[in-house]
């Protein structure tokens, strides 16, 4: 058994391949301000990941991730009614607003993997620098509301991420492989998204992503 395990790791080596993958996942957002856009503490989305091999031991991984959340918000205020006897009556009235947030995150960083079982399994690690642009929207009433008002604020911030995961690779034809991966780690943004008079939003924390694509 010992010799079998030794043979496995002796025959394995760093062997990074090129890759193009569609992926989905989320970044945690525990900021109470995020409740305006969602009751869940996740900024979920979809994106694309590309890996370029620089050698046997190192490559670059770049990705684009788009997230979007939205909600209906009810705001209380007093609606003044003037009755027949000229008395003022204050009646609670609910006015509905639509809120949404969209983000586009771009990342780039070094990646390395270790191929096991002839490359079928490939644990990997990578560390990324991030730039994220966010856009927050508020609109009064429904789309056909007669006096509908729409407001938009944008913000940009940067960050870093550290991820670890494993890929499963299945040979297909002519050196191409179908690959699927699952990775998790942490994302830390260096500052909040500052939406001017809309306030600030500080996402960041546990990150989970999965994807499927092609390796070659």
Secondary structure, DSSP 8 states (H G I E B T S, - for coil): -HHHHHHHHHH--B----EEEEEEEEEE---GGGGGT-SSSEEEEEEEEEEEE-SSS-EEEEEEEEEEEEEEEEEEEEEEEE-TTS-EEEEEEEEEEEEEEEEEEEEEEEEEEEEETTTTEEEEEEEEEEEEEEEEEEEES-TT-TT--EEEEEEEEEEEEEEEEEEEEEEEETTEEEEEEEEEEEEEESS-EE-GGG-EE---EEEEEEEEEEE-
